[in-house]
Amino acid sequence: MNINYQTGALILIGMCGILLVIGLMRNKVEWFLNLVMRSILGTIAMYFVNALLGGCGIYLGVGINPVTVLTSGILGFPGLIALYAIAFYKIL
């Protein structure tokens, strides 16, 4: 089998492209799972913080809805703190 220089270069570039796509897909799956886990843990944290503050007589009103879940999912713990800071600012 006789492969010229151009064909060999195209095969090599194609293999590098396939490896790059596989690497990017793995990172996207990892990022998506990280977002889902943060969203779930943020929702659980909002529920318990709302219950704790409600038991103390402080009603901040941070609701559990898609916007707050995505905020805690994307930003993590700082996003959760920001949600409660905004709610606290609104009651001042």
C-alpha positions in Angstrom: 0.0 0.0 0.0 1.5 3.3 -1.1 0.3 6.4 0.7 1.6 9.8 -0.5 2.4 12.7 1.8 -1.0 14.5 1.4 -3.0 11.4 2.2 -0.9 10.7 5.3 -1.2 14.3 6.5 -5.0 14.2 6.0 -5.3 10.9 7.9 -3.2 12.4 10.8 -5.2 15.6 10.9 -8.5 13.6 10.9 -7.3 11.4 13.8 -6.3 14.5 15.8 -9.7 16.0 15.0 -11.5 12.9 16.2 -9.4 12.9 19.5 -10.2 16.6 20.0 -13.9 16.0 19.6 -13.9 13.1 22.0 -12.0 15.2 24.6 -14.4 18.1 24.2 -17.4 15.8 24.6 -16.0 14.3 27.8 -15.5 17.8 29.3 -19.0 18.9 28.3 -20.5 15.8 30.0 -18.4 16.5 33.1 -19.5 20.2 33.1 -23.2 19.2 32.7 -23.0 16.7 35.5 -21.3 19.3 37.7 -24.1 21.7 36.9 -26.8 19.1 37.7 -25.1 18.2 41.1 -24.7 21.9 42.1 -28.4 22.6 41.1 -29.6 19.6 43.2 -27.4 20.5 46.2 -28.4 24.2 45.9 -32.1 23.3 45.9 -31.7 21.2 49.0 -29.7 24.0 50.7 -32.4 26.6 49.8 -35.1 24.3 51.2 -33.3 23.8 54.5 -32.2 27.5 54.8 -35.8 28.6 54.1 -37.0 26.2 56.8 -34.4 27.3 59.3 -35.0 31.0 58.8 -38.8 30.4 58.8 -38.5 28.7 62.1 -36.7 31.7 63.5 -39.4 34.0 62.2 -37.3 35.5 59.3 -39.1 35.2 56.0 -36.8 36.1 53.2 -38.9 34.6 50.5 -36.2 32.9 48.3 -38.4 30.7 46.3 -37.4 27.5 44.6 -37.9 28.1 40.9 -35.9 27.5 37.7 -34.1 30.8 37.9 -32.9 30.3 41.5 -32.0 26.7 40.8 -29.9 27.6 37.8 -28.3 30.5 39.7 -27.2 28.1 42.4 -26.2 25.5 39.8 -24.1 27.9 37.7 -22.6 30.0 40.5 -22.5 27.4 43.3 -22.3 28.5 46.9 -21.6 32.2 46.1 -24.8 32.2 44.0 -26.8 30.8 46.9 -25.4 33.6 49.1 -26.2 36.2 46.5 -29.8 35.0 46.3 -30.2 35.4 50.1 -28.4 38.8 50.0 -30.8 40.1 47.3 -33.8 38.8 49.3 -32.4 40.5 52.5 -31.8 43.7 50.6 -35.4 43.7 49.4 -36.8 43.6 53.0 -34.7 46.6 54.1 
